[in-house]
Amino acid sequence: MQLEQPSQGTARTWSGTVPSAVDPRVLGLIVVTAGLAASINVPYGGWPAAAAAFALLSGGGIALHVLGERKLRRITDGLVERWDTAGGRIEDVTRSSNGMQTEWRVHTPDGEIVIGGIALIPIARLTIEWRGIGDTMAASEAESNLDQLAAGLYREIFEFDSTR
């Protein structure tokens, strides 16, 4: 009895979606920082002022992280979608984290591409790493030039074997 196995060239497992990456570590850092900043208000404004400052700072920080994560996820989704459309072989996209950065790992037959960055909207930075070589840019710059970025990275990553 033999089991059917898909051929290596046609096997595709990427579902077409990039997983969400709201990072609990970043949220924890925001809450702790907001708590420390709000505690300064206790001697001057009392507990009500401290509670109001905590709510304002933690709510604002969480909103900025969620917006930053959404921006990085849109960029990652746009890059992977353009690479797939251009003929790049995408096996899967998974979420990972490194330090305080939010990352997605794009699995290809030739290796992993790590796309991520700092997911906090005023300072959101995009980092792309492949085979130990990385590049970093402002997330807003990457989003506004997504077509050119995707085309340049496609040439470097997926057409790499043809230049050897």
C-alpha positions as CSV (number, residue, x, y, z in Angstrom):
1,M,0.0,0.0,0.0
2,Q,1.5,3.3,-1.1
3,L,0.5,6.8,0.2
4,E,0.2,9.6,-2.3
5,Q,2.7,12.3,-1.8
6,P,2.7,15.6,-3.6
7,S,5.7,16.3,-5.8
8,Q,8.2,18.8,-4.3
9,G,7.6,21.3,-7.0
10,T,3.9,21.7,-6.6
11,A,3.6,21.4,-2.8
12,R,2.2,24.7,-1.4
13,T,1.3,25.2,2.2
14,W,1.0,29.0,2.4
15,S,-2.6,29.9,3.2
16,G,-2.3,33.4,1.8
17,T,-2.5,35.1,5.2
18,V,0.0,36.5,7.5
19,P,-0.6,35.7,11.2
20,S,-1.4,38.5,13.7
21,A,1.6,39.5,15.9
22,V,0.3,41.6,18.8
23,D,3.2,41.0,21.2
24,P,2.4,40.4,24.9
25,R,5.9,41.4,25.9
26,V,5.5,44.8,24.3
27,L,2.1,45.2,25.9
28,G,3.6,44.3,29.3
29,L,6.4,46.8,28.8
30,I,3.8,49.5,28.0
31,V,1.7,48.7,31.1
32,V,4.8,48.6,33.4
33,T,6.1,51.9,32.0
34,A,2.6,53.5,32.3
35,G,2.4,52.3,35.9
36,L,5.8,53.8,36.8
37,A,5.0,57.1,35.1
38,A,1.5,57.3,36.7
39,S,3.0,56.5,40.2
40,I,4.7,59.9,40.1
41,N,1.3,61.5,40.3
42,V,0.4,59.9,43.7
43,P,2.2,62.5,45.9
44,Y,0.9,65.4,43.8
45,G,-2.5,64.6,42.6
46,G,-3.4,61.5,44.7
47,W,-4.7,58.1,43.6
48,P,-7.4,59.5,41.2
49,A,-4.8,61.4,39.2
50,A,-2.5,58.4,39.2
51,A,-5.3,56.2,37.9
52,A,-6.2,58.6,35.2
53,A,-2.6,59.0,34.1
54,F,-2.2,55.2,34.1
55,A,-5.4,54.7,32.0
56,L,-4.3,57.4,29.5
57,L,-0.7,56.2,29.2
58,S,-1.4,52.5,29.0
59,G,-4.4,53.0,26.6
60,G,-2.4,55.2,24.3
61,G,0.6,52.9,24.4
62,I,-1.5,49.8,23.6
63,A,-3.2,51.7,20.7
64,L,0.1,52.7,19.3
65,H,1.5,49.2,19.5
66,V,-1.6,47.7,17.8
67,L,-1.4,50.3,15.0
68,G,2.3,49.6,14.6
69,E,1.7,45.9,14.4
70,R,-1.0,46.4,11.8
71,K,1.3,48.5,9.7
72,L,4.1,46.0,9.8
73,R,1.7,43.2,9.1
74,R,0.3,45.0,6.0
75,I,3.8,45.5,4.7
76,T,4.7,41.9,5.3
77,D,1.5,40.7,3.6
78,G,2.1,43.0,0.7
79,L,5.6,41.8,0.2
80,V,4.7,38.1,0.4
81,E,1.7,38.6,-1.9
82,R,3.8,40.3,-4.5
83,W,6.5,37.7,-4.3
84,D,4.0,34.9,-4.7
85,T,2.4,36.6,-7.6
86,A,5.8,37.1,-9.3
87,G,6.5,33.4,-9.0
88,G,8.4,33.2,-5.7
89,R,7.8,29.9,-3.9
90,I,6.4,30.7,-0.5
91,E,5.9,27.6,1.7
92,D,4.6,29.3,4.9
93,V,4.6,32.5,6.9
94,T,4.9,32.1,10.7
95,R,5.1,34.6,13.6
96,S,8.2,34.8,15.8
97,S,9.8,37.4,18.0
98,N,13.3,38.4,18.7
99,G,14.1,40.8,21.6
100,M,11.5,43.5,21.5
101,Q,10.9,43.1,17.7
102,T,7.9,41.6,16.1
103,E,8.8,39.3,13.3
104,W,7.4,37.0,10.7
105,R,9.4,34.2,9.1
106,V,8.7,33.6,5.4
107,H,9.7,30.0,4.7
108,T,10.9,29.4,1.1
109,P,12.8,26.4,-0.3
110,D,16.0,28.5,-0.4
111,G,15.8,29.6,3.3
112,E,14.0,31.9,5.6
113,I,13.3,35.5,5.1
114,V,12.7,37.4,8.4
115,I,10.5,40.5,8.1
116,G,9.7,42.5,11.2
117,G,10.6,45.5,13.3
118,I,9.6,47.7,16.1
119,A,5.8,47.7,16.2
120,L,5.2,51.1,17.8
121,I,3.6,53.6,15.4
122,P,5.6,56.8,15.9
123,I,8.9,54.9,15.6
124,A,7.9,51.9,13.5
125,R,10.9,50.5,11.7
126,L,10.9,47.6,9.2
127,T,13.7,45.1,9.1
128,I,14.2,42.5,6.4
129,E,16.9,39.8,6.8
130,W,17.8,37.0,4.4
131,R,20.9,34.8,4.7
132,G,22.4,37.0,7.4
133,I,22.1,40.2,5.4
134,G,19.6,42.7,6.7
135,D,18.2,46.1,5.8
136,T,16.2,48.5,8.0
137,M,14.0,51.4,7.0
138,A,11.1,53.5,8.3
139,A,7.9,51.5,8.0
140,S,6.0,54.5,6.5
141,E,8.8,54.7,3.8
142,A,8.5,51.0,3.1
143,E,4.7,51.2,2.8
144,S,4.7,54.1,0.4
145,N,7.3,52.3,-1.9
146,L,6.0,48.8,-1.5
147,D,6.0,47.9,-5.2
148,Q,9.6,49.0,-5.7
149,L,10.7,47.3,-2.4
150,A,9.0,44.1,-3.3
151,A,10.5,44.1,-6.8
152,G,14.1,44.8,-5.6
153,L,13.9,42.2,-2.9
154,Y,12.4,39.6,-5.3
155,R,15.4,40.1,-7.6
156,E,17.8,39.7,-4.6
157,I,16.1,36.7,-3.0
158,F,14.2,34.6,-5.5
159,E,16.5,35.2,-8.6
160,F,19.6,34.7,-6.5
161,D,20.3,31.2,-7.9
162,S,20.3,32.4,-11.5
163,T,23.1,34.9,-10.7
164,R,25.6,32.3,-9.4
